[in-house]
Amino acid sequence: MTTVLVVGVFGLVAIGLYGLLIVRNLIKIVIALQLLTKAAALAMVVAGQVSGQVNLGQSLALTVIVADTIVAVVGLALAVQVRRRFGTLDVRQLSTQKR
């Protein structure tokens, strides 16, 4: 059971890193960051299960999920404002634009 969860953690990390390295859309970057933090939360639960302190792992994971949700909401709000101001969400186009 634990090996399946560890494989799940590595899978989520791989998909999140792939998204960060390949995707250029700001909203998709926020989603990739969400996948990475969910992998970290799952890793905390697995670590708690392996060490015999399941409650600690679950409470740490819940704290990470709450903080991550707040960060995601702020990131998406910033993406909306960037889209309104510059007319694009493409990171490469945003980096070359002048104010």
C-alpha angles and dihedrals in degrees: 000000000000093000090056090053092048090051088050091052092050090046093053091046091050093049092046094049091046089053093050093049100042109029121083100185115101094220092051089049089055089051091050090052088050090055091051093051092047087054089053091050091050089049090054091053091048091048090050091050093049093048093046094246100108094157093056093050092048094048092049090049091050091051091051092049092052093048091044092052091055091050091049092052091051091046093051091047089053090049090054091051092048090051091051094047102040102021095232142074095200109120094210093053091046092052092054097045120102123215 
